[in-house]
Amino acid sequence: MQSLDVLTREWRIAVVAGDGIGPELVDSATAVLRAAVEADGDTVAFSWIDGGAGEYLRSGRSLGPGMVERLRDDYDAVLKGPVGLPDVRHSDGTEAGLLGGVLRLGLDTYANVRPIWLLPGVRTPTTHRPGDIDYVIVRENTEGLYLSRGSGVVTSSAACDQLMVTRAGCERAARFAFETARGRQGAPADGVRRVTCVDKSNVLRSFAFMRAVTVEVGQEYPDIELDFRYADAAAHDLISDPGHFDVVLTENFLGDVLSDLGAATVGGLGMCPSGNIGDRAAYFEPIHGSAPPLAGTDRANPISQILSAALLLEHIGLTGAAARIHAAVRSALADGAIKLTAQGQPERGTRACTEAVLERL
Ligand SMILES: NC(=O)c1ccc[n+]([C@@H]2O[C@H](COP(=O)([O-])OP(=O)(O)OC[C@H]3O[C@@H](n4cnc5c(N)ncnc54)[C@H](O)[C@@H]3O)[C@@H](O)[C@H]2O)c1
């Protein structure tokens, strides 16, 4: 008989706590992640990595030298808290100390996966019920408008950023979206496995190109329906008819904006996790920012970070532990142990919310 040592292992997780509410959310999520993994006999070794605007103020860099390569090569995955302090800025007016460009490009995590689901017990400003909203945004994560980060042209009278999409970038994001649809049960309204390509191909050539490449890739997936929305109509339909959507494939900047819109329909930004996934590395973080006014007040909703930890576990194959975290969150919301205010903050506080999840694991 094999010894238990052979069947269990230690998982190496790098943790970037970040700024603002980041450290308290990451405290919650690491406690939940550890409890879920250790229940199966595995262990977790967390390595705490400095990064973000606080680190920029201390060292002049948002992440230490060589750290991107270490995050890629030395760990099973990365859990990241939100970063950024709005007053920490470069001379060009953009924020310093953000990690989006550093990590997404450095780790080549080309798919930003953002599930938007309405869980039981969570109030929504729409008339939808739990289960009516359950879609995943696959946001292309390495090009599009944000590729212009730091390289726009500015004169005293005008400024210009460029939106670039490449064939390879469109293809890999589209394939990721179709594969994601294959792993799901279809859209809530009709059970159809569907990828909706969201663009502005009526106006911009870059988006017409992206749509054409997506159609080509779609031919490899005859089992998945491919449909289209212009981004303005998508913003409307994600609120009026969210049940139509199963997987939403979109450009970097549009995905950033539309996922926050989706968050508003499912209890707020504090309900929304994400994964940044590439072929050689992945990291997991809430979709929201560091909410500086909430920092240290015990009012931030840690569910976004806890569910990001669950996505991480799913990604490294610990699907049982991930499912238990989901079930614990769902049950705590359903039975009222966690209630959110109209502002999306846990009524009894961040720590009590975390305890409610831990008790149900
Ligand atoms: N991935 C990231 O690290 C990331 C993403 C977005 C913004 N940012 C940065 O975060 C900083 C603050 O940006 P912002 O104020 O525009 O956006 P934000 O997401 O921090 O906050 C927007 C609103 O959502 C609320 N909110 C956010 N997270 C919450 C949570 N877990 N629970 C309850 N309420 C929550 C805030 O209180 C605020 O009202 C900026 O420096 C920005 O650049 C970082």
Ligand as a Chemical Component Dictionary entry (heavy atoms), coordinates in Angstrom:
data_LIG
# 
_chem_comp.id                   LIG 
_chem_comp.type                 NON-POLYMER 
_chem_comp.pdbx_formal_charge   0 
_chem_comp.three_letter_code    LIG 
# 
loop_
_chem_comp_atom.comp_id 
_chem_comp_atom.atom_id 
_chem_comp_atom.alt_atom_id 
_chem_comp_atom.type_symbol 
_chem_comp_atom.charge 
_chem_comp_atom.model_Cartn_x 
_chem_comp_atom.model_Cartn_y 
_chem_comp_atom.model_Cartn_z 
_chem_comp_atom.pdbx_ordinal 
LIG N1  N1  N 0  -6.377  44.626 -10.077 1  
LIG C1  C1  C 0  -6.098  45.672 -9.319  2  
LIG O1  O1  O 0  -5.211  45.602 -8.483  3  
LIG C2  C2  C 0  -6.910  46.938 -9.480  4  
LIG C3  C3  C 0  -8.110  46.940 -10.184 5  
LIG C4  C4  C 0  -8.839  48.116 -10.245 6  
LIG C5  C5  C 0  -8.368  49.274 -9.625  7  
LIG N2  N2  N 1  -7.173  49.238 -8.986  8  
LIG C6  C6  C 0  -6.670  50.405 -8.210  9  
LIG O2  O2  O 0  -7.413  50.474 -6.979  10 
LIG C7  C7  C 0  -7.418  51.827 -6.513  11 
LIG C8  C8  C 0  -8.826  52.274 -6.171  12 
LIG O3  O3  O 0  -9.581  52.320 -7.390  13 
LIG P1  P1  P 0  -11.140 52.627 -7.464  14 
LIG O4  O4  O 0  -11.566 53.359 -6.223  15 
LIG O5  O5  O -1 -11.446 53.183 -8.773  16 
LIG O6  O6  O 0  -11.824 51.185 -7.518  17 
LIG P2  P2  P 0  -12.153 50.147 -6.364  18 
LIG O7  O7  O 0  -12.516 48.878 -7.057  19 
LIG O8  O8  O 0  -11.066 50.065 -5.366  20 
LIG O9  O9  O 0  -13.462 50.742 -5.643  21 
LIG C9  C9  C 0  -14.643 51.016 -6.378  22 
LIG C10 C10 C 0  -15.844 50.954 -5.411  23 
LIG O10 O10 O 0  -16.079 49.605 -5.021  24 
LIG C11 C11 C 0  -15.998 49.458 -3.607  25 
LIG N3  N3  N 0  -15.330 48.168 -3.344  26 
LIG C12 C12 C 0  -14.252 47.672 -3.980  27 
LIG N4  N4  N 0  -13.931 46.475 -3.473  28 
LIG C13 C13 C 0  -14.823 46.212 -2.496  29 
LIG C14 C14 C 0  -15.015 45.122 -1.593  30 
LIG N5  N5  N 0  -14.213 44.031 -1.605  31 
LIG N6  N6  N 0  -16.040 45.187 -0.719  32 
LIG C15 C15 C 0  -16.864 46.249 -0.698  33 
LIG N7  N7  N 0  -16.747 47.308 -1.530  34 
LIG C16 C16 C 0  -15.726 47.290 -2.411  35 
LIG C17 C17 C 0  -15.178 50.661 -3.127  36 
LIG O11 O11 O 0  -15.464 50.977 -1.790  37 
LIG C18 C18 C 0  -15.610 51.726 -4.113  38 
LIG O12 O12 O 0  -16.854 52.272 -3.710  39 
LIG C19 C19 C 0  -6.761  52.645 -7.621  40 
LIG O13 O13 O 0  -5.432  52.864 -7.243  41 
LIG C20 C20 C 0  -6.862  51.756 -8.846  42 
LIG O14 O14 O 0  -5.886  52.016 -9.818  43 
LIG C21 C21 C 0  -6.447  48.092 -8.864  44 
# 
loop_
_chem_comp_bond.comp_id 
_chem_comp_bond.atom_id_1 
_chem_comp_bond.atom_id_2 
_chem_comp_bond.value_order 
_chem_comp_bond.pdbx_ordinal 
LIG N1  C1  SING 1  
LIG C1  O1  DOUB 2  
LIG C1  C2  SING 3  
LIG C2  C3  SING 4  
LIG C2  C21 DOUB 5  
LIG C3  C4  DOUB 6  
LIG C4  C5  SING 7  
LIG C5  N2  DOUB 8  
LIG N2  C6  SING 9  
LIG N2  C21 SING 10 
LIG C6  O2  SING 11 
LIG C6  C20 SING 12 
LIG O2  C7  SING 13 
LIG C7  C8  SING 14 
LIG C7  C19 SING 15 
LIG C8  O3  SING 16 
LIG O3  P1  SING 17 
LIG P1  O4  DOUB 18 
LIG P1  O5  SING 19 
LIG P1  O6  SING 20 
LIG O6  P2  SING 21 
LIG P2  O7  DOUB 22 
LIG P2  O8  SING 23 
LIG P2  O9  SING 24 
LIG O9  C9  SING 25 
LIG C9  C10 SING 26 
LIG C10 O10 SING 27 
LIG C10 C18 SING 28 
LIG O10 C11 SING 29 
LIG C11 N3  SING 30 
LIG C11 C17 SING 31 
LIG N3  C12 SING 32 
LIG N3  C16 SING 33 
LIG C12 N4  DOUB 34 
LIG N4  C13 SING 35 
LIG C13 C14 SING 36 
LIG C13 C16 DOUB 37 
LIG C14 N5  SING 38 
LIG C14 N6  DOUB 39 
LIG N6  C15 SING 40 
LIG C15 N7  DOUB 41 
LIG N7  C16 SING 42 
LIG C17 O11 SING 43 
LIG C17 C18 SING 44 
LIG C18 O12 SING 45 
LIG C19 O13 SING 46 
LIG C19 C20 SING 47 
LIG C20 O14 SING 48 
# 
